[in-house]
Each structure stands twice: as structure tokens, then as C-alpha cells.
């Protein structure tokens, strides 16, 4: 009976631990690794390029920037987040501004615009920037608790998975899902059958709203992002807003 009682106690402990297991569905860009900074840098280089390319016919920096953002957002809506979208948006912006200014389109400038757009995919920069502060200790903590860690991101599948490899995130994430866009439908697929799922991310549009619609709790860690990721209204739901990733450890027991 003593042995049987011990086994029963271990079984109860095991089942209790299983019930307490949590699932954390992490976003990648600007949640675990810094990405927006690369796009901002490319944006600035592109504006400088336009000034040189158009010379005295160049409009104001505000107009050039607005034109690019409008064309890039339109492309994102139509194409999703394929690799070619960003550099092609720069080409389209250059052509649009040439048209407005009555200037001819130079093929060399078109190629240069595309090259500037490609700089956001520089693997050396991914590696140099590394992980967001507190990411490693937070992921180690969650793994030590036996929790389920899932990566759910959007973009070009080859690019996103390469980011995971280069930054060393494959150490923590064996489950990586890459979608062309993230809506509640994709999140429902990823979270199906998982215990106590929480979505962790920085975007209202791609993380918070889809998770609320999917009935999943959200750990929202805001940071500066581009206009596409912003929304005017957020539905009511279970949302915990943190200032930094490492604060997950502080609220862990309450999740």
C-alpha cells in the first residue's frame, strides 16, 4: 500500500503539473528581436537617395515619406509580407515621384532603390542586434517551468525562419509558424488543443486584436512600429500590458 500510495501521489503531482502548464505564443519581430529599426534605417537612406536622384525637383521630405508609406501599406494589403514588397515599394515610390516632377526614370536609380530596400534582410545586422533585452532570461524561465513555447510570425517564410536560426531562437522554439498575415483564424489553428494559451506580442493589429477575437489572453508589450500595425479600436478582452518582456516572470503565477 505504501508503494501504491507513493505512485498515486506522484501521479497526482504529474497531472497537477500538466494542468498548470501554460502555452506562450510569441511574436517574432520587435517582440523577441528588433526589426523596425532596420526598416527605419532603410527609410532614411531611401529619402536621402531620392533627394540626390531628383535634385531640385525633389518634393519635401514629408511628402516623399508619406508617398512611400502609402504605397507600401497598399502593397502590404494586396501582397501580404513577401520579401519583394518593401524594395518594390521603394521602386514604385521613386517612379511615382519622377512622374509628379516630370522627371525621367533612370534604370540605375530603380536598381539602387531596390538595393536599399533589401538592406533590411542583412543577416549580419540581425546577428549584431541580437535579441530584445530580457528575451533570453525570460525564455529560459518559461522552459524551466515546462511550458509550451510557440513562435507565430508573419512574413516571407524563408526570411523569418532564417531570422530564427541567425539569432539563436531555435534553441527555445521547436514550433515555428510563419503566415503571410496574422488574423484570428491563423491564431486559432496554432492555439487549438493547447492549454492556457497566451499571445505575446507588440502589435495591436497582428497580435492583440486577433488574440482577443480568438478568445486568447494577450501579453501586450508595445513598442514603436509602422502605421500598418496600428488600429483605432481594440475590442474588449483579457489583455495584460507590460513595459518589457522580462516582466512576464513577475506576473507568471497570475497567468
C-alpha positions in Angstrom: 0.0 0.0 0.0 2.9 2.3 0.8 4.4 1.9 -2.7 0.9 2.2 -4.3 0.3 5.4 -2.3 3.6 6.9 -3.4 2.9 6.1 -7.0 -0.6 7.7 -6.6 0.9 10.8 -5.1 3.4 11.1 -8.0 0.6 10.6 -10.5 -1.5 13.4 -8.8 1.6 15.6 -8.9 2.2 14.9 -12.5 -1.4 15.6 -13.5 -1.4 18.8 -11.5 1.7 20.0 -13.2 0.2 19.1 -16.6 -3.0 21.1 -15.7 -0.8 24.1 -14.7 1.2 24.0 -18.0 0.9 27.2 -20.0 1.3 28.0 -23.7 3.1 31.1 -24.8 2.6 32.0 -28.5 5.3 34.6 -29.2 5.5 37.1 -32.0 9.0 37.5 -33.5 9.7 41.0 -34.9 10.0 43.7 -32.3 8.9 41.3 -29.6 11.9 38.9 -29.5 14.3 40.7 -32.0 14.5 44.3 -33.0 13.3 44.7 -36.6 11.6 48.1 -37.0 15.0 49.8 -36.5 16.2 48.2 -39.8 13.2 49.5 -41.7 13.6 53.0 -40.2 17.3 53.0 -41.2 16.4 51.9 -44.8 13.7 54.5 -44.9 16.1 57.3 -44.1 18.6 56.0 -46.6 15.9 56.0 -49.2 14.9 59.6 -48.6 18.5 60.7 -48.9 18.7 58.7 -52.2 15.5 60.4 -53.5 16.9 63.9 -52.8 20.1 63.0 -54.7 18.2 61.3 -57.6 15.6 64.1 -58.0 17.8 67.0 -57.2 15.9 70.4 -57.3 12.8 68.5 -58.4 12.6 66.6 -55.1 9.5 67.4 -53.1 9.6 67.9 -49.3 10.8 65.0 -47.1 7.4 64.8 -45.6 5.7 64.3 -49.0 8.3 61.7 -50.1 7.9 59.8 -46.8 4.1 60.0 -47.0 4.1 58.7 -50.6 6.3 55.8 -49.7 4.3 54.8 -46.6 1.0 55.0 -48.6 2.4 52.8 -51.4 4.0 50.3 -49.0 0.8 49.9 -47.0 -1.2 49.4 -50.1 1.3 46.7 -51.2 1.1 45.1 -47.8 -2.7 44.9 -48.1 -2.6 43.3 -51.5 0.5 41.2 -51.4 1.0 40.4 -47.7 4.5 40.3 -46.4 6.5 38.8 -49.1 10.2 39.7 -49.3 9.9 41.7 -52.5 7.2 44.0 -51.1 9.5 46.5 -49.3 12.1 47.1 -52.0 9.5 47.2 -54.7 7.6 49.8 -52.8 10.7 51.9 -52.9 10.9 51.5 -56.7 7.3 52.4 -57.1 7.8 55.5 -54.9 10.7 56.6 -57.0 8.7 56.2 -60.2 5.7 58.0 -58.7 7.8 61.0 -57.6 9.5 61.1 -61.0 6.1 61.2 -62.7 4.9 64.1 -60.4 8.1 66.0 -61.0 8.1 65.5 -64.8 11.5 63.7 -64.5 12.6 60.6 -66.4 13.0 57.3 -64.6 16.6 56.1 -64.5 17.1 52.4 -64.5 20.2 52.7 -62.3 18.2 54.6 -59.8 15.5 51.9 -59.9 18.1 49.2 -59.1 19.5 51.4 -56.3 16.1 51.9 -54.8 15.6 48.1 -54.7 19.0 47.5 -53.2 18.2 50.0 -50.4 15.1 48.0 -49.7 17.0 44.7 -49.5 19.2 46.1 -46.7 16.6 45.1 -44.1 17.4 41.5 -44.8 21.1 41.7 -43.9 21.8 38.7 -41.7 24.9 40.3 -40.2 22.6 43.1 -38.8 20.2 40.5 -37.4 23.0 38.8 -35.6 24.6 42.1 -34.4 21.3 43.4 -32.9 20.6 40.0 -31.3 17.6 39.5 -29.0 15.5 42.1 -27.2 16.7 42.8 -23.7 15.4 40.2 -21.3 14.4 37.7 -24.0 17.0 35.0 -23.1 16.3 35.0 -19.4 12.5 35.1 -20.0 12.6 32.2 -22.4 14.9 30.2 -20.1 12.5 30.8 -17.3 9.4 29.6 -19.2 11.2 26.5 -20.4 12.3 25.7 -16.8 8.6 25.7 -15.9 7.9 23.1 -18.6 5.7 25.5 -20.6 4.9 25.2 -24.3 6.7 27.8 -26.4 5.5 28.5 -29.8 6.6 31.1 -32.4 4.0 32.6 -34.6 5.1 35.3 -37.0 4.2 36.7 -40.4 6.3 37.4 -43.5 8.3 35.6 -46.0 8.7 32.0 -44.6 12.4 31.6 -45.7 13.3 35.0 -44.2 11.5 34.6 -40.9 12.9 31.1 -40.3 16.4 32.3 -41.2 16.0 35.1 -38.6 15.2 32.4 -36.0 18.3 30.5 -36.9 20.7 33.5 -37.1 19.5 34.9 -33.7 19.7 31.6 -32.0 16.0 31.5 -31.2 15.8 27.9 -32.4 17.3 27.0 -29.1 13.9 27.7 -27.5 11.4 27.3 -30.3 10.9 23.9 -32.0 7.5 25.0 -33.2 7.7 27.9 -35.7 4.6 29.0 -37.7 5.0 31.6 -40.5 2.0 33.1 -42.1 1.6 35.7 -44.8 -0.6 37.6 -42.4 -1.8 37.0 -38.9 -5.5 37.0 -38.2 -7.6 35.3 -35.6 -8.1 32.3 -38.0 -4.3 31.6 -38.1 -4.1 32.0 -34.3 -7.0 29.6 -33.8 -5.1 27.0 -35.8 -1.9 27.5 -33.7 -3.6 27.5 -30.3 -6.0 24.6 -30.9 -5.6 21.9 -28.3 -3.1 23.9 -26.3 -3.5 24.5 -22.6 -3.9 28.0 -21.2 -2.6 29.8 -24.3 -1.2 33.4 -24.1 -0.3 35.5 -27.1 2.8 37.6 -26.6 3.5 40.5 -29.0 3.9 44.2 -29.7 1.3 44.8 -32.4 -2.3 45.8 -31.8 -3.3 44.8 -35.3 -1.4 41.5 -35.6 -1.2 40.3 -32.0 -3.7 41.9 -29.7 -6.9 42.1 -31.9 -6.5 38.6 -33.4 -5.9 37.0 -30.0 -8.9 38.7 -28.5 -11.1 37.5 -31.4 -9.7 34.0 -30.9 -10.5 34.1 -27.2 -6.9 34.0 -26.1 -5.2 36.0 -23.4 -2.7 38.7 -24.5 0.5 39.9 -23.1 1.0 43.2 -24.9 4.4 44.8 -24.9 4.1 47.9 -27.1 6.9 49.5 -29.0 7.2 51.9 -31.9 6.0 50.3 -35.1 4.8 51.4 -38.6 1.4 52.6 -39.5 0.1 49.3 -40.8 0.2 47.7 -37.3 -1.8 50.5 -35.7 -5.6 50.3 -35.2 -8.1 52.9 -34.0 -10.2 50.5 -31.8 -9.4 47.4 -29.8 -12.2 45.1 -28.7 -12.5 44.2 -25.0 -10.6 41.1 -23.9 -8.0 39.7 -21.5 -5.0 42.0 -22.1 -2.1 42.4 -19.8 0.1 45.4 -20.8 3.8 45.2 -19.9 6.7 47.6 -20.4 9.3 44.9 -21.1 9.5 41.2 -21.9 11.2 40.3 -18.6 8.1 41.3 -16.6 6.5 38.1 -17.7 8.4 36.4 -14.9 6.8 38.8 -12.3 3.2 38.1 -13.4 3.8 34.4 -14.2 1.9 32.9 -11.2 -1.2 35.1 -12.0 -1.5 33.8 -15.6 
